[in-house]
Amino acid sequence: YYLYCIYVFFFFKQKTAYEMLRSLVGSEMCIRDRYRIAGLDGEATENRVESLASEEDDEKDLEKKYGILKSFLETYEVNGEQVIGLQLLFEQIKALTQLISTSSKHKNLLTSIIKLVYLSTKIESIRLEMLKLKDFNILLKLLLVLIPSYDENEPESLVDTLLNILESLLMESIQDNVEASEIETETGAQAVEVCSHNVDMIMKRILKGSEPGSNQNKKITTALTRILPYLTQNLEQPCAQMMSYFKDKLDYSMLTTGKRDEALFFFKRFIEILETAPNNYSNLRKTLIQEEIIHKTFDVLKTISTDFDKINLEALEKQHELITLGLHIVLGALNGCPEIQDLLVDYHLCELIYKLSETSIKVGHVGKYAEMIVDFMTSKKHILSDKASGVFLELKEKEKLEKKRIFEQKKREMLMNLGKVKQTKPEEQQQQKPKTSFKFEELEEEKGISCIVCHEGYTYRPNDILGVYIYTKRAKIQDEESLLHLNKTIEQNGISSVTHFTPIHLSCHNAAVKADKALKKPKTEWEGAEIRNSHTKCNNWLPLRGPKTSDSDYENSLVKFFTCLESTGQLSQERLWVIFNDLRNLLTKIAKQENLSKDTKGGTIEHNIKLIPLIMQLTLHFFKKPANKEKSVIYASSLENLLEKLKKKDIRNITPEILYTLLTLALFAMDTDKWFKEAKYLIFTTLMKLAGASYRAEIKKAQVQKGSKQQPFIVSPVLEPEKEDKEPTSFLLNEEQKQNDQSNEFNVIAQPHMIFVWLIESIFNKISGSKAQTPVINIQEVLETFLTKNNEKLLNDFEEIGSSFKNEIVKKKSVEDFVAILNLKDSINLEYGSIENFINELLLPKQF
């Protein structure tokens, strides 16, 4: 009976349930590759394996690898009711929880089922469905049942597996790429009761770790603490209930008494909660104000200050542990809570914290946490109070001006010393007097990016080419000729570049290379560059064209770039097409939210978004060459042909990859007026149709693999536990699902297409200089001004695009969201009547 449910889930023609259970569980836990030494006579018969696949490669196709587990999402008839497989699986877990103490075979079966649940959490659609189940807190109950017998030396422990499941699901519930409507909880009495119940259960277990003589594993205590903030669901009562456990225990005076260990336990748990709590959990952090926990912390910080920004160093030395804990708590409390940020101003702590962040403060970790607070309060990436962030920005500006004053004073002294000449006769002194006086007010401060070595940029060294380190590798691109004629594309050799965006003059790089080679233990060119590049792998240097950089100087700087590029292998296309496709590949990676640091171990979306204008500069440089003048006409003609084809609803031979390339081409060969009024709508709707076709193909493929219709079955009543008193049954309560499963599956396919269109739209908006969609006719002429006139503004423009992408766009999944963002609602309503009609047409089994 126990295995019957599992057998039904995995009944396919190709494999038996037993085989699938063995292969799924075993493949995750075992290494199947065998190695054998070939021997002198070559007697070994197995194929040699030169190297193990990387961990990233193993996880690359999880959806495909564990796709069979999607059978848990299918619906079955049980006792006349329709239920999904996951519900049946959790019913078995609930029943087995009551039985594991009576028989080892029950625990073995439960272990297998939990492993299946763990493997299922690798698939996003299953994770989302788990979050919607009403009886999900049975995993919490099971965890609490198993913890007392936990053995940290036990391999593949049930407790460890359960903690991994819970943490992955809780992280899913607040990740940027999950729709709020899918995972938010209900806001009624039931939700409060459920969350309070779960908080109470976990909190009591955590507190066992603080009891004298407790043998509770620290790993368990830490894992439960990390889970705890999510269980509150940011509801006021559960948050207050959780804080009530800490209110009297966060006593700084206890740290200097015999109860120090107990106090440290509560401080560490509290800090872990604040660090783990999502940014938008403001109610959780507001309870620090209501329970006056944050006020106690502020009072402790003020004990080392005699007058705002004046620090009593003797007191700081004596109380550095208390101050460090206090700053750590403040750092966790500030995130997403402007009310606590404002309290920093009211308590006059901004000046004190800024003073503690100075490099001269070398007491424990005090300076480290103070600096992190200052960085947080002056960053544009967080939710900040204007009042508090304004004070920190003002302090930063004052420090900057003071450093500038000191610098100018020292520079004046140096210049005066250099101007002193030994003279013996007045007439000689007269002859050697400088004819012009040096005007210090004319010294201009360095603006924009500056070299990592000399800290100067295009302000002080306008004729010295500045560039950034990049990592370039071979990549497949589409053949130019076949693509422009919209024929079946042929793959050719191209490149794909990423960056950590470390600026450096080419001359400074060459000098550093020379110095690296002269070391006692010499470094190669790119070993040394990797260190300067924040320990991020690089193998090339790409120039950033300055406002005063001539065509000839820029062309000369490209010798370095193409020399390094040739080391990657022979390119089969012209340079213009190769560089242009490098831009296309970067935009594609961003749209698909790929791991940009996979090859380099460094470089985020913020770094790589700023690489876009540099590649655009290089592409435009090649467009301007006399040999490529006809290219602009050919590319513009290809875009016109594409639009004409799309107007006729003719999408034969059209693929998303082709449209990605032509969308990128539009930046150089299409005026903005045509983009805003016509091309954007045609290409967006075509990409959605192609996404719909892909979705329907996946559905058809799944139906074919499924074969005959599943027969109804009844789960044996043997495992049903005794009836218990009614109690909260939901682990994470959610709002009623707004979109059906079809729409969710479609959105997964369509999101990268929609993001790519948004990226092109955002760049066009920056080029035109207005979101009012100002027409630009000669796109390349305006593009040149946009890309070269002001480096600081150029990079700021792309930083804004990167910020919008990270904080807003990746959270959007539905067609409705992107239709609104791209201002296409009126056009779609005109053709389809409504957005709903448009989406229904995409999902219907209809051939476009």
PyMOL commands that set and color helices and strands:
alter all, ss='L'
color gray80, all
select helices_A, chain A and resi 4-9+17-29+55-58+62-65+67-73+85-99+104-120+124-132+138-149+158-174+180-183+189-210+218-231+236-247+252-256+260-276+282-290+293-302+313-318+320-334+338-346+350-356+366-377+386-419+426-431+440-442+480-484+506-517+525-532+551-566+575-591+605-609+611-623+626-647+656-669+672-706+717-719+741-768+779-788+791-807+809-811+815-821+825-832+835-843
alter helices_A, ss='H'
color red, helices_A
select strands_A, chain A and resi 75-78+81-84+305-307+310-311+466-478+491-505+540-544
alter strands_A, ss='S'
color yellow, strands_A
deselect
rebuild
show_as cartoon
